[in-house]
Amino acid sequence: MYARVATANKDIEPEIECVDPTTAKSAGFGELRGGLLVEGLSMQWCRQLMKEEKGVLAEIGVHIGFQCAVGMNGRVWVDASDIGKTILVARAIKEAEGLRGDEIRKMVRGLVLRS
């Protein structure tokens, strides 16, 4: 993912815009609207979320369709079809930190069955 800084001010958090690196004009993907911002994740966990092909994001995707943007600042934005599913996805991402394959599958299935 590529981004450019849209607004930077010492008194507020910077605002970035996602851009498409394949177009000459750097067309924007647009603002992340709706959804939920998960904060307080380690940068190591965020790197792992971006790399894993069979990690927690893939396991959640088996049960729930969602969109996700992972930042290298300890934040992840998620949006599913409704707020309940969005919260479930956010909770799974937070709770999966430090777990391994089988533990992740068990935790995600437990969350999905309880919802």
C-alpha positions, 0 to 999 in steps of 0.5 A: 500500500502506498500513501501520501500525507494529506495534512500534517500539523503538530496539534493534530494527527496526520491525515494520509491518503491511500494512492494507487502506485500503478497509475501515473496520476497517483489516483487516490483509493479514497478515505476509509469511511465507516468501519472500526479502527483497532489501536494498540497493536504491536508493530511486529503484529502488524507486519505479521498480519501483512505477511501471513497468507494463512493467518488470522485474517484468512481464517476470519475471511472463511467465516465473514467477508470484510475489508481491512487496512493494516498500518505500520503504526499499530493500527488496523482499520476493519469494516464488515457488512454490519457493526456486530461483524466488524467488532468481531473481526476487530476482536479476533485481530486483537486476541490473535496476537501471539497465537499460533495456527491451531490456536487462531483457528480455535479462537476465531471459530469460538468467536463466530459461534458465539455471535 
